[in-house]
């Protein structure tokens, strides 16, 4: 299964280079792979052990090959020399140099919280949220909170998928104060589209962190970080109840592909048309941290009645 995406305002389909693609296909498309997935790979202990290996100095020998194979741009990274990293996880959670990403400062603009591939649903049906075509989950299942789920009815859901080759720190999409993190235990299924096609309700089954950003310009934003295969840890680096700036770091994922989900309430945001159009076709749009993805929406009370 090939995975295609589009770049901003570009109708060309680009094929994604997938790390460990043969292993993912084996896990999801074969009998013995499925047995391994359900009995070993999705378990916390597997991801913890993989994480322990990637924390060891022995793992740093993988860095050079990874950088070359996936064409990682080291000139934008704070530590450019791969010899400066003590392990693969040290490299994987690398920081960027100041100015490597332009954070759009306009207060009326919502920005991407991460380098990722983005799908959006502009009119959320909280009882039938789409994972992929033909596979659905409810917002209450995702949040483990039926009352909170109802607050986002007809709102906007943005799903940012980070592949293992992406910069793996996530940031605030707007300025504001963030709540404490609610941690939900769960499994460790892959969030790659190959896996999403074969396993129902992955986002609701996987471990995840949930917090609420009382944003200055877009109202309440629910931020959800979803773990995945080999993501041993989701690290939150922000300070709760302290005013943060748009683009400030919120946290990071250790090794593995992962997902950030944003939920915004009805009428608070209008997502850029190219992203909406691509999403309607089931195609992800490549976005960068700090890039404009939408603007402040007009609430019904703001409308002019003639």
N, C-alpha and C positions, 0 to 999 in steps of 0.2 A: 504494500500500500504506500503510494507516494503521497507526501503532504505538501500542498501548495499554499502560498500566501501572496499577498500583494503589498507593494510599498506605497507610500502616501501619494495619492493622486496619480497613480500609474496602473493602467489596466493589464499590464503584463503579469502573467503568472510566474512565480519563482518557486522552484522546488527546494524545500528545506533539507539541509544536510543533518541527518539524525544520528546522534551518538548512540552506539550499541544497538543499531536498528535490527540486526539479525537476532540478537538476544530478545528484544521486545516482541518480534514476530513469533519467535519460538514460544515464549511465555503465553502469548494470547491466541495463537493459531494452531497449537498442537496439543494433543491429549496429555503428554508427559509434561509439557510446558505449563499447562493449566494446573496440573497437580502440584508442580513446584511453586507456582504463583500463589495458590490458595493455602498451601501448607508451610511455605518457607518465605518467599519473597515479600509477601504483603505484611509479614509479622514485624513487630518493632525490633526484635532481636537481630534480624537480618540487617536492617538499616543501621542499627547501632554498631554492629560488627564491621560493616563496610565503612562507616564513619570513623571507627577506631583505626582502621588500616590507613585511611586517607589523612589521618592526623599524624601518622608515623613518618619519620624522615625517609624511610624506604620508598614512600609513595612519590617523593619529589622527582624521581626519575621519569615519571609520566608527563611532567609539565611540558618539556620541550616538544615532545611528539604531539601533545594535545594542541599547543599553540600553533604548530606548523600545519597540522591536519585541518584545523577549523579556522585558520587565518585570524587568530586573535590579535587585535591591534594593541600592542604593548606600549606604543608611544603615548597613549592616553591614560595609562595606568600609573599610579603613584610610584610604585617600584617597578621600573621597566625591566630590570635585569632578572631573569628567571632564577639565577643563582642566589638571589636574595630571599627566596622563599624556603621555609624550613620543611614544608610538606605540601601535598597537593591541595589539601583543604585551605591552607594558608594562601595559596594562589587562587583557589576557587572563590574565596571571599574577598578578593583583592578590592582595594579602593581606587577610585579614579582621581586624577589630578584636578585641582580646582579649575573650573572653566571648560572641562572636557564635555560637559553637557550644558546647553543653554536652557535655563529655567525661565519660561515666559513669565514676566512679572505682572502683566496686566491682571488686575483683580477680577475682571469679568471672565477670565480664561481658566478652564480646568485643564491641568496638565497630567501627562502620564506619570504614574509613580515608579515606573521601571522600564528598562529595555526589555521588550517582549513582543509577542504576537497577541493582538487584541480582537475579541469578539464582543459585540454589544447587543443588548435587548433594550430598546427604548421604552417599551410599554410592558412592564413585568406583570405576568399572570402568576401570582404567588403560589397557585396550586398546580402550575404546569410550567416549570422553568426548564428550558432545553439545555441538556448537556451536549448532545449532538442530535442530528435529525433522527427522530424516532425514539429517543431516550430522554426521559424527563425526571425531575425531582421537584419537591415542594420547598419553598423558602423556609418554612418552619423546620423541615428536616435539616437544612443547612445550618440554621442559626440555633437549633434546639430551643426555640422560643417562639411560640405561636403568636403571642401578643405583639412582639417586636416585628415579626414577619408582616403582619397586617399594616404596619406603618409605611411599608414600602410598596404597597399595592399600586400598580400603574406607574411606578417609578422607573428608574433606569438601573440596569445591571451591566457592569463591565467586567469581563474576564480576561486578565492579562496572564498569558502562559509564558513562563521563562523556560527556555531550553537549557540544557547543561552548558552550552557554549556562551550563554549570555552573562553579562555583569549581574551578580546575584544579590545586590543590595536594593532594598525598596524604600521609597521616600513618600513624603506627604504631597498629595495632589493640590492642596490649598493650605493656607495658613489657618491656625486655630489651635484649640486645646483638645488633647486626646485622652480618652479614658484609660483605666487599667485594662489589661488584657485578660480575656476569658479564654482559658485553654481547654480544648476539647480533645480527649483521647480518641484515637482511631487507628485505622490500618494505614498501609504505605503502598497503595497502588500507584503505578505510573500515571501521570497526567498527560502524557503524550497522546495525540489523537488516535494512534494505533490502539492504545489501551482503552481510551474512552469509547471506541467503537465496540468493544467486547465486554466491558464491565459497566453495569448500570450504577448510577448514583455515586460515582467515585468521589465527588466533592463532599458528599454527605457521609461517606464511609471513612475518609482519610482524617488524620489528625489535623487540627487547624487552630489558629489563634484568631480571636474576634475582638475588635475594639471599635469605639465610636469616636469619630473626629467631629467636634463641634466647630465646623469650619466658618470662617469669617464671611464667605461669599456664596456658599452653596448649601447652607443649612447643615443638617446632620448627615454625615457620610459614614456608613458602616464599612469598615476595612477588615477583610478576611484574608489571612495568609494560610494557604493550604500546603501541607507537607506532601511528599511523594516518595516513591521508591528511592532508597539510599539517602534520603534527607533525614539524617539522624537528629538534627536540631533546627528549630526556628528561633533565632536570637532576636529579641527586641532590645534596641539600644536607646529608645526614646525615654523621656522622663514624663510620666503621666501628670495631667492637670497643669502643665506648664505651656505657655504660649509658644508655638512653633511656627516657623516660616515655611512657606511653600518651597518644596525641594529639599527640606531638611531630611536627613536620614531617619527612618523609622526602625529599620532592622535589616537582618540579612538571613539568607538560607545557607546552610552548609551543603555539602556535595549533593547534586541531583537536580533534576528539573522540578519546577515548582509553579505555584499559581497565586496571584493576588486578585481578589475579587472586591470591587467597589459597588456599594448600593447607595443610590441617591433617591430622594423622595420625589414624588410627582411634581412636575413643573419647575424643578430647580436647575435643570441643565438641558441644553440642546447639543447633541453630539454631532461632530462634523459629518457632512453628508457622505464623503467617500468611505468613512468607516461604517456608517449605517448601511450603505449600499453593498459593500463587501460582505458584511455580516448577514444581510438578507439572503445572500447567495451561499452562505455557509463557509465563507473564505475569511481567514484571519488577515488583519492588517498589521504590518510591522511598525512599531512605534518606539521612540527613544525616551528615556527619562527626561522630564521637563518639557516635552513637546506638547503643543496645543492639541487637545482632542475634542474640546467642546467649549461652549460659552454659556453664560448664565441664562437660564430659561425664564420665560414669562409665566408667572403664576396666574391662575384664572382671575384673581382679584386685581391683577395689574392690567387686564385687558380693557380696552375702551369699548363701551357699549354705545352704539349709535341708535 
